[in-house]
Each structure stands twice: as structure tokens, then as C-alpha cells.
Amino acid sequence: QTSSTHPTGTPSACAHFQLMHRRLRRLAQVSPSSSAAAATAMEAVVRTRGCRTIRGVSVCVGARSMGGLRGVGERNTSVRGMRRMRRASGFVARRQYATRRVPPEPISSTATEADAAAAREDLTKEAVEEEEKTTVSDRGLADQTLRGLGQIVFANSPWSGSILLGVLSAMDPSLGAMAFVGSASATLAARAMEQDTSAVNAGLFGYNGALVGASFSFFLPLQDAVGQFLVPSPSLVAAAVLGGAASSAACVSIGRSVTIPQFTLSFNLIALSVFASARPLLKAAGESGELATEASGLVSPTMMEWVLAPLTGVSQITFVDSPLAGLAVLSAMLVGNGIRTRGDLSAGAVSAAAALTGSAVGALTAFCIGEDPEAIVSGLHGYNAALTSLAVATFFKPNAHSAALAVGGAAATSVMAAGVMTAWGASLGIPALTVPFCVVAPMCIMLASPAVPRLRLKG
């Protein structure tokens, strides 16, 4: 016989057992480590109280058989048995209360914001990587050519290239045209040689060709006068096309033997091989054949020229002598990187600040070692230093040590540039171009080693 209430109205032992059974089950769920003890307690109660569990239902079995099952004892309805059952139920309740799970501590708002920022950064990186995985045919030659122009200032963006092309064309239409022709020629040569698609898409072959074309337009007298304007002659266009293609071939050849970034080494090799025979700095001065170096101090610079010297140094990266052009070059770094990272201008701001600081350090260093003031305010001692500082900011993770390396590298580049300009200009009549930058910047990159743990490369 099974009943949940005694005929006299007193709760039966089965009702108490069912209550205890439910509590034991909850105890096992709340504290898995207590499940074995709960099972042992249940078996003891079942043996002493004459109860069974049939298909998950707890019942008390009397002396008679139930469905073929023989009873194991009398129904426990005595006062003593009731007290024991209540005490057992109370023990289970106290044990269950003592083993409650402690709710987890709430996540702080600072941690939540940090996780959200990390997630946004990961999404931005994934978007940039997806964009860089597009094929050559997807972007087209125009996009690759403009990215090549942008890579002159380490900006993988057609918008940066467009800004630089506009600056060059505004200052000298021939300069802008030859830079574009050189970048396009280098890009086509890289595609013809079936070079890495991502590298071609990023403009990593175009910037050397752009610099070759711009340097030919600036140093070689191969322009025809049309009215009040100078336009590139066919020989200058041909030289820019051949020079741009040759820069890609040199870049591929150098890349097979070196593992560190070669920067503008291909541009220097191609341009200097041409300038060695043309001697663009050797200007005729009557019959004496006086050598005209890159700058000659005839007029003392004004205070404003000294203040604007860092901007002028930045503009000399593109063969232009103008503080306004320097601002445009800085905006190309800022805008190009901001668009590439979906509106995050921090990377562009760091690049622009590094370039401007490097140019200022280069000018100050040149002044301290007694270089020509006119050359300093013209930016000739600032652009190599600006490129070195910009390279450090581009490749190294930002911290105090990388900032110190950028400043020190800019100063070292300025010292080397002063020596190269004097030696080459006096003996060979050729410009220094970006040779000091190509020597010092790789040395800075090689400092990223286990011996210098504070200097860590990005990625």
C-alpha cells in the first residue's frame, strides 16, 4: 500500500522520504562532489525505513506484496520513526544550504571595455587583411600605381598616393607626371615578372619606380618648353619608363639575397647609375667649371625659415621645397592610414608625428655639426632623417624605447647625410638621394632581436 498521508491525518514516512529524496537530488546537482555521499545516505534511509524507488517514484512498501515485489518491513509510522525522518530531512536541508554555489563576481566595466576594444581591433585587422587579399585584376593598374606613390611615405592607400600626386603636380606638372609614369612602369614590370600578388597590390614595387621618375624629372635637363610651361620630353618619358621597370627588376634581385626591408635601395641603384654619367650637380660656370653643390649659403635664413625647416624637410621626400607641400605630405600619411583602418587615425598620427620629429632632429643635428644654414632650411638635411624615423615608427611597436630609437636614428642619418652630400657633391657631382636612409634604417630594424627585448617589431 502506498500513501502520502496517514489515515489519522498525520503525514506518513513516505511523504518525508520523498521530501528528503528531492533535497538529496538537489544536493547532488548543486555540489557534484557530494553526489556519492548523497547516494550513500539514500541507500541507508531506504534500508532502515522500508522504502523503495520504483521507476523514479519513491514509495513505502508494507508487509504485503506490491506488483510482485515483497515488502521489506512494516510501514514506519511510529513517533520515533517520524522524528528520525524529520531530523534526516533537516540535516539534508542544512547540508544543501552549506554547499550552495557562490555566484560569480561581476565583470568590471574596465575589463568589459578592454575586451570590446580588443574585439574592435581584431575586426579592423581582419577587414584590412581581407582587403589586402584581393587579386591583381580586382584592383587594377590605377589603384596599384597610386598605392605605389603612397608607399613613398609608407602609406598603403590610393588616397595617400592621390594626395602626393596632387602635391607634385601642383608644384611641378612634369614632376607629378614622371612620378606616375615611373610607378606605373614598375608595377607593370612586376606583374609581367609574376611577382607576389599581395606585394603588387600594396604598391611595394611602384614606389621605387615613382622615385626614379621624379628624380629624373628633377635632376635631368630633359624637358621641353611649351609656352610658359616645361613638359617632359620623349627622352625623359622613355627614361622614366625604363628606369621604373629596372627598379622592379633590381628589387626582385635584391629580395632574393636579403631578408631585411630594402626600402628605397632599388631607386638609389638605378638613379645613381644614371647620375654618375650625367653629373646633375655639376653646373657650368664659365670656363672654370665650378661645381655647384646641392646648396650654397648666399643669404642668411630668416627666423620663419628656421621654424618651417622641419616641414620643408618632409616635403623634400618628394623633391619639393615647400612647407605647404610638407603639410600635404603629412596629411597623406594621416588620411591614408585613417581610411585604411576604417577611420582610426592613430596610426596615421603616429607616422606623421614621427616624420616631422625626425626632420626636426635632422635639421638640429646638421646645425650642431656646422652645416650650411641654407641647406638646412631647404630641407636637405631633414628628409633622410624623417624617413628613418618614419620607418622605425612603421615597423616597431610604439613605446619609449622605439621612440628613442627613432630620434637616435634620425640624428645618425643626418650626420651620415652631411658626409655623403659633401663627398659625393664635391667629387662626383651627384646627389645623396636616400642613401643615408637606406644605410641607417636597416640597422635600426636589425636591433629587433632577443638581445634587445624592449624593441619589438609589429605583427
C-alpha positions as CSV (number, residue, x, y, z in Angstrom):
1,Q,0.0,0.0,0.0
2,T,1.2,3.4,-0.9
3,S,0.0,6.6,0.7
4,S,1.3,10.1,1.2
5,T,-1.0,10.7,4.3
6,H,-1.6,8.6,7.3
7,P,-5.3,7.6,7.9
8,T,-5.2,9.8,11.0
9,G,-4.2,12.8,9.0
10,T,-0.5,12.7,10.1
11,P,2.0,12.9,7.2
12,S,3.4,9.4,6.5
13,A,7.0,8.5,6.5
14,C,6.8,8.2,2.7
15,A,6.0,11.9,2.3
16,H,9.0,12.8,4.4
17,F,11.2,10.4,2.5
18,Q,10.0,12.0,-0.8
19,L,10.9,15.4,0.5
20,M,14.4,14.2,1.6
21,H,14.8,12.4,-1.7
22,R,14.2,15.6,-3.6
23,R,16.6,17.5,-1.4
24,L,19.3,14.9,-1.8
25,R,18.9,15.2,-5.6
26,R,19.3,18.9,-5.4
27,L,22.4,18.5,-3.2
28,A,23.9,16.2,-5.9
29,Q,23.1,18.8,-8.6
30,V,24.5,21.8,-6.6
31,S,27.7,20.0,-5.4
32,P,28.8,17.2,-7.7
33,S,31.5,16.2,-5.2
34,S,28.7,15.4,-2.7
35,S,26.8,13.1,-5.1
36,A,28.5,10.0,-3.7
37,A,27.7,10.9,-0.1
38,A,24.1,11.7,-1.1
39,A,23.7,8.3,-2.8
40,T,25.1,6.5,0.3
41,A,22.7,8.4,2.6
42,M,19.8,7.5,0.3
43,E,20.6,3.8,0.4
44,A,20.8,3.9,4.3
45,V,17.4,5.5,4.6
46,V,15.9,3.1,2.1
47,R,17.2,0.1,4.1
48,T,16.2,1.4,7.5
49,R,12.8,3.0,6.5
50,G,11.4,0.2,4.3
51,C,11.1,2.3,1.2
52,R,11.8,1.6,-2.5
53,T,12.3,3.6,-5.6
54,I,10.2,2.2,-8.5
55,R,10.8,3.8,-11.9
56,G,11.9,7.0,-10.2
57,V,8.9,7.1,-7.7
58,S,9.6,6.7,-4.0
59,V,7.0,4.6,-2.2
60,C,6.7,2.9,1.2
61,V,6.1,-0.9,1.0
62,G,4.1,-2.7,3.6
63,A,4.1,-6.4,4.6
64,R,2.0,-7.2,1.5
65,S,3.4,-7.6,-2.0
66,M,3.0,-4.8,-4.5
67,G,3.1,-5.8,-8.1
68,G,5.1,-8.9,-7.3
69,L,7.5,-7.0,-5.0
70,R,7.7,-8.3,-1.4
71,G,7.9,-5.7,1.4
72,V,11.0,-5.3,3.4
73,G,9.3,-4.3,6.6
74,E,6.5,-2.5,8.4
75,R,5.4,1.0,7.4
76,N,7.3,3.4,9.6
77,T,4.6,5.5,11.2
78,S,5.8,5.4,14.8
79,V,6.5,8.7,16.6
80,R,10.2,7.6,16.9
81,G,10.5,6.9,13.2
82,M,8.8,10.2,12.3
83,R,11.3,12.1,14.5
84,R,14.2,10.3,12.9
85,M,12.9,11.2,9.4
86,R,12.4,14.8,10.3
87,R,16.0,15.0,11.7
88,A,17.3,13.4,8.5
89,S,15.4,15.9,6.4
90,G,16.7,18.8,8.4
91,F,20.3,17.5,8.0
92,V,19.9,17.4,4.2
93,A,18.5,20.9,4.2
94,R,21.4,22.2,6.3
95,R,23.9,20.4,4.1
96,Q,22.3,21.8,1.0
97,Y,22.4,25.3,2.4
98,A,26.1,24.9,3.3
99,T,27.0,23.7,-0.2
100,R,25.3,26.4,-2.3
101,R,27.2,27.7,-5.2
102,V,28.8,31.1,-4.8
103,P,27.6,33.4,-7.7
104,P,30.5,34.5,-9.9
105,E,31.8,38.0,-9.4
106,P,30.5,40.5,-11.9
107,I,32.9,41.5,-14.6
108,S,34.3,45.0,-14.1
109,S,33.4,47.7,-16.6
110,T,37.2,48.2,-17.3
111,A,37.6,44.6,-18.3
112,T,34.5,44.8,-20.5
113,E,35.7,48.0,-22.3
114,A,39.1,46.4,-22.8
115,D,37.6,43.3,-24.3
116,A,35.4,45.4,-26.6
117,A,38.3,47.4,-27.7
118,A,40.3,44.3,-28.4
119,A,37.4,42.9,-30.4
120,R,37.1,46.1,-32.5
121,E,40.8,46.0,-33.2
122,D,40.6,42.4,-34.3
123,L,37.7,43.2,-36.6
124,T,39.7,46.1,-38.1
125,K,42.7,43.9,-38.7
126,E,40.5,41.2,-40.3
127,A,38.9,43.8,-42.6
128,V,42.3,45.2,-43.6
129,E,43.6,41.6,-44.3
130,E,40.6,40.8,-46.4
131,E,41.1,44.0,-48.4
132,E,44.8,43.1,-49.0
133,K,43.9,39.6,-50.2
134,T,42.1,40.8,-53.3
135,T,43.6,39.8,-56.6
136,V,45.5,41.9,-59.1
137,S,42.6,42.1,-61.5
138,D,40.3,43.3,-58.8
139,R,42.3,46.5,-58.0
140,G,43.5,47.4,-61.4
141,L,46.6,49.2,-62.6
142,A,45.5,52.7,-61.5
143,D,44.9,51.6,-57.9
144,Q,48.2,49.8,-57.7
145,T,50.1,52.8,-59.2
146,L,48.5,55.2,-56.7
147,R,49.4,52.9,-53.8
148,G,52.9,52.8,-55.1
149,L,53.0,56.6,-54.8
150,G,51.6,56.4,-51.3
151,Q,54.2,53.9,-50.3
152,I,56.8,56.6,-50.6
153,V,55.7,57.6,-47.1
154,F,54.8,54.1,-46.0
155,A,51.1,54.5,-46.7
156,N,49.3,51.6,-48.4
157,S,46.4,53.7,-49.7
158,P,45.4,55.1,-53.1
159,W,44.2,58.2,-51.2
160,S,47.7,58.9,-50.0
161,G,49.0,58.4,-53.5
162,S,46.5,60.8,-54.9
163,I,47.4,63.5,-52.4
164,L,51.1,63.1,-53.2
165,L,50.4,63.1,-56.9
166,G,48.4,66.3,-56.5
167,V,51.2,67.9,-54.5
168,L,53.8,67.0,-57.1
169,S,51.7,68.2,-60.0
170,A,50.8,71.5,-58.3
171,M,54.5,72.3,-57.7
172,D,55.8,70.9,-61.0
173,P,53.5,69.2,-63.5
174,S,56.4,67.4,-65.1
175,L,57.4,66.1,-61.6
176,G,54.0,64.6,-61.0
177,A,53.7,63.1,-64.4
178,M,57.0,61.4,-64.3
179,A,56.4,60.0,-60.8
180,F,53.1,58.5,-62.0
181,V,54.8,57.1,-65.2
182,G,57.6,55.5,-63.1
183,S,55.2,53.9,-60.6
184,A,53.0,52.5,-63.4
185,S,56.0,51.2,-65.3
186,A,57.4,49.5,-62.2
187,T,54.0,48.0,-61.4
188,L,53.6,46.6,-64.9
189,A,57.1,45.1,-64.8
190,A,56.3,43.4,-61.5
191,R,53.1,41.9,-62.9
192,A,55.0,40.8,-66.0
193,M,57.5,39.0,-63.8
194,E,54.6,37.4,-61.9
195,Q,55.6,38.7,-58.6
196,D,53.6,38.2,-55.4
197,T,50.1,39.4,-55.8
198,S,49.7,41.0,-52.4
199,A,53.0,42.9,-52.8
200,V,52.0,44.3,-56.2
201,N,48.5,45.2,-54.8
202,A,50.2,47.1,-51.9
203,G,52.3,49.1,-54.2
204,L,55.6,47.7,-52.9
205,F,57.1,47.7,-56.4
206,G,55.6,51.1,-57.5
207,Y,57.3,53.5,-55.0
208,N,60.8,52.8,-56.3
209,G,59.7,53.5,-59.8
210,A,57.9,56.6,-58.8
211,L,61.0,58.0,-57.1
212,V,63.1,57.1,-60.2
213,G,60.7,59.0,-62.5
214,A,60.6,62.0,-60.1
215,S,64.3,62.2,-59.7
216,F,64.9,62.0,-63.5
217,S,62.4,64.9,-63.9
218,F,64.1,66.9,-61.1
219,F,67.8,66.4,-61.9
220,L,68.0,65.7,-65.7
221,P,67.5,68.6,-68.2
222,L,65.2,66.6,-70.4
223,Q,62.2,69.0,-70.6
224,D,60.8,71.0,-73.5
225,A,59.4,74.5,-73.1
226,V,55.8,74.8,-74.3
227,G,54.8,78.5,-73.8
228,Q,55.4,79.2,-70.1
229,F,55.4,75.6,-69.1
230,L,58.0,72.8,-69.1
231,V,56.7,69.5,-70.4
232,P,58.6,66.2,-70.3
233,S,60.4,65.4,-73.5
234,P,60.0,62.0,-75.1
235,S,63.5,61.0,-73.9
236,L,62.5,61.9,-70.3
237,V,59.4,59.7,-70.6
238,A,61.4,56.9,-72.0
239,A,63.9,57.2,-69.2
240,A,61.2,57.1,-66.6
241,V,59.6,54.0,-68.2
242,L,62.9,52.1,-68.4
243,G,64.0,53.3,-65.0
244,G,60.8,52.2,-63.4
245,A,60.9,48.8,-64.9
246,A,64.6,48.4,-64.0
247,S,63.8,49.3,-60.4
248,S,61.3,46.4,-60.2
249,A,63.9,44.0,-61.6
250,A,66.5,45.3,-59.1
251,C,64.0,44.9,-56.3
252,V,63.3,41.3,-57.2
253,S,67.0,40.5,-57.5
254,I,67.9,42.2,-54.1
255,G,65.0,40.5,-52.4
256,R,66.4,37.0,-53.2
257,S,69.5,37.7,-51.2
258,V,68.4,39.9,-48.3
259,T,65.8,39.3,-45.6
260,I,65.5,42.7,-44.1
261,P,63.5,45.5,-45.8
262,Q,65.4,47.1,-48.7
263,F,63.4,50.3,-48.6
264,T,64.5,52.6,-51.5
265,L,67.7,50.7,-52.3
266,S,66.5,49.9,-55.8
267,F,65.7,53.5,-56.5
268,N,69.2,54.6,-55.4
269,L,70.9,52.0,-57.6
270,I,69.1,52.9,-60.7
271,A,69.1,56.7,-60.3
272,L,72.7,56.9,-59.2
273,S,73.9,54.7,-62.1
274,V,72.4,57.3,-64.4
275,F,73.5,60.4,-62.4
276,A,77.1,59.1,-62.3
277,S,77.4,59.8,-66.0
278,A,75.1,62.8,-66.1
279,R,76.6,64.6,-63.1
280,P,73.5,66.7,-62.5
281,L,75.1,68.9,-59.7
282,L,78.0,69.9,-62.0
283,K,76.9,73.2,-63.4
284,A,79.0,75.2,-65.9
285,A,80.2,78.5,-64.5
286,G,82.1,80.0,-67.4
287,E,85.3,78.2,-68.2
288,S,86.2,77.4,-64.6
289,G,83.7,74.5,-64.5
290,E,82.8,75.5,-60.9
291,L,81.0,72.7,-59.0
292,A,77.6,73.7,-57.7
293,T,76.7,71.5,-54.7
294,E,73.2,70.8,-53.5
295,A,73.0,74.1,-51.6
296,S,75.2,77.2,-51.3
297,G,74.8,79.7,-48.5
298,L,74.4,83.1,-50.0
299,V,71.6,84.6,-47.9
300,S,71.2,84.2,-44.2
301,P,67.9,82.4,-43.4
302,T,65.1,84.2,-41.6
303,M,63.6,83.1,-38.3
304,M,60.5,81.9,-40.1
305,E,62.5,79.7,-42.4
306,W,64.2,78.1,-39.4
307,V,60.8,77.4,-37.8
308,L,59.5,75.9,-41.0
309,A,62.6,73.9,-41.8
310,P,61.1,70.6,-40.4
311,L,58.1,70.9,-42.8
312,T,60.4,71.7,-45.7
313,G,62.4,68.6,-44.8
314,V,59.3,66.5,-45.0
315,S,58.5,68.0,-48.4
316,Q,61.9,67.1,-49.8
317,I,60.9,63.4,-49.6
318,T,59.1,64.2,-52.8
319,F,61.8,66.5,-54.3
320,V,59.7,69.6,-53.4
321,D,61.0,72.6,-51.4
322,S,57.9,74.0,-49.7
323,P,56.5,74.0,-46.2
324,L,52.9,73.8,-47.6
325,A,53.9,70.7,-49.5
326,G,55.3,69.3,-46.3
327,L,51.9,69.7,-44.7
328,A,50.3,67.9,-47.6
329,V,52.7,65.0,-47.3
330,L,51.9,64.7,-43.6
331,S,48.2,64.8,-44.4
332,A,48.8,61.9,-46.9
333,M,50.2,59.9,-44.0
334,L,47.3,60.8,-41.7
335,V,44.4,60.4,-44.2
336,G,45.7,57.4,-46.0
337,N,46.3,55.3,-42.8
338,G,43.0,56.5,-41.4
339,I,41.0,55.4,-44.4
340,R,42.8,52.1,-44.5
341,T,42.0,51.3,-40.8
342,R,38.3,52.3,-41.1
343,G,38.6,55.8,-39.5
344,D,41.2,55.0,-36.9
345,L,43.6,58.0,-37.3
346,S,46.0,56.9,-34.5
347,A,48.4,55.0,-36.9
348,G,48.5,57.9,-39.3
349,A,49.0,60.4,-36.5
350,V,52.0,58.4,-35.2
351,S,53.5,58.3,-38.7
352,A,53.1,62.0,-39.3
353,A,54.5,62.9,-35.9
354,A,57.5,60.6,-36.4
355,A,58.3,62.1,-39.8
356,L,58.0,65.7,-38.5
357,T,60.1,64.9,-35.4
358,G,62.7,63.1,-37.5
359,S,63.0,66.1,-39.9
360,A,63.4,68.5,-36.9
361,V,66.1,66.2,-35.3
362,G,67.9,66.1,-38.6
363,A,67.9,69.8,-39.0
364,L,69.0,70.4,-35.5
365,T,71.8,67.8,-35.8
366,A,73.0,69.5,-39.0
367,F,73.0,72.8,-37.3
368,C,75.1,71.5,-34.4
369,I,77.7,70.0,-36.7
370,G,78.1,73.3,-38.6
371,E,76.4,72.5,-41.9
372,D,75.3,75.2,-44.3
373,P,72.3,77.1,-42.9
374,E,70.7,77.5,-46.4
375,A,70.9,73.7,-47.0
376,I,69.3,73.1,-43.6
377,V,66.3,75.5,-44.1
378,S,65.9,74.0,-47.6
379,G,65.2,70.6,-46.0
380,L,68.2,68.8,-47.5
381,H,69.3,67.6,-44.1
382,G,65.8,66.7,-42.9
383,Y,64.2,64.3,-45.4
384,N,66.6,61.3,-44.8
385,A,66.2,61.7,-41.1
386,A,62.4,62.0,-41.5
387,L,62.3,58.7,-43.5
388,T,64.4,56.9,-40.9
389,S,62.2,58.0,-38.0
390,L,59.1,57.1,-40.1
391,A,60.5,53.6,-40.8
392,V,61.0,53.0,-37.1
393,A,57.5,54.1,-36.2
394,T,56.1,51.9,-39.0
395,F,57.9,48.7,-38.1
396,F,58.3,48.9,-34.3
397,K,55.7,48.7,-31.6
398,P,55.3,52.2,-30.0
399,N,57.0,52.6,-26.7
400,A,59.6,54.8,-25.1
401,H,62.4,52.6,-26.5
402,S,61.3,52.7,-30.1
403,A,60.8,56.5,-29.7
404,A,64.4,56.8,-28.5
405,L,65.5,54.7,-31.4
406,A,63.6,56.9,-33.9
407,V,65.3,60.0,-32.5
408,G,68.7,58.4,-32.4
409,G,68.3,57.0,-35.9
410,A,67.3,60.4,-37.2
411,A,70.4,62.0,-35.7
412,A,72.7,59.3,-37.1
413,T,71.1,59.7,-40.5
414,S,71.6,63.4,-40.6
415,V,75.3,63.0,-39.7
416,M,75.8,60.5,-42.5
417,A,73.8,62.6,-45.0
418,A,76.1,65.6,-44.3
419,G,79.1,63.5,-45.1
420,V,77.7,61.9,-48.2
421,M,76.4,65.2,-49.6
422,T,79.8,66.8,-49.2
423,A,81.9,63.9,-50.5
424,W,79.7,63.0,-53.5
425,G,78.8,66.5,-54.4
426,A,82.4,67.7,-54.5
427,S,83.9,64.7,-56.2
428,L,81.2,63.2,-58.4
429,G,78.6,65.9,-58.8
430,I,75.8,63.6,-57.8
431,P,73.1,63.9,-55.1
432,A,72.9,61.8,-51.9
433,L,69.3,60.9,-52.6
434,T,68.1,58.5,-49.9
435,V,71.3,56.5,-49.5
436,P,71.8,57.6,-45.8
437,F,68.3,56.4,-45.0
438,C,68.9,53.1,-46.7
439,V,72.0,52.5,-44.6
440,V,70.7,53.6,-41.2
441,A,67.1,52.3,-41.3
442,P,68.1,48.6,-41.8
443,M,70.5,48.9,-38.9
444,C,67.6,50.0,-36.7
445,I,65.5,47.1,-37.9
446,M,68.3,44.7,-37.1
447,L,68.2,45.9,-33.4
448,A,64.9,43.9,-33.0
449,S,66.5,40.8,-31.5
450,P,66.3,38.8,-28.3
451,A,69.3,40.8,-27.1
452,V,67.1,44.0,-27.1
453,P,63.8,42.7,-25.7
454,R,62.3,46.2,-25.4
455,L,62.4,46.8,-29.2
456,R,59.7,44.6,-30.7
457,L,58.5,44.6,-34.3
458,K,54.9,44.8,-35.1
459,G,53.0,41.7,-36.1
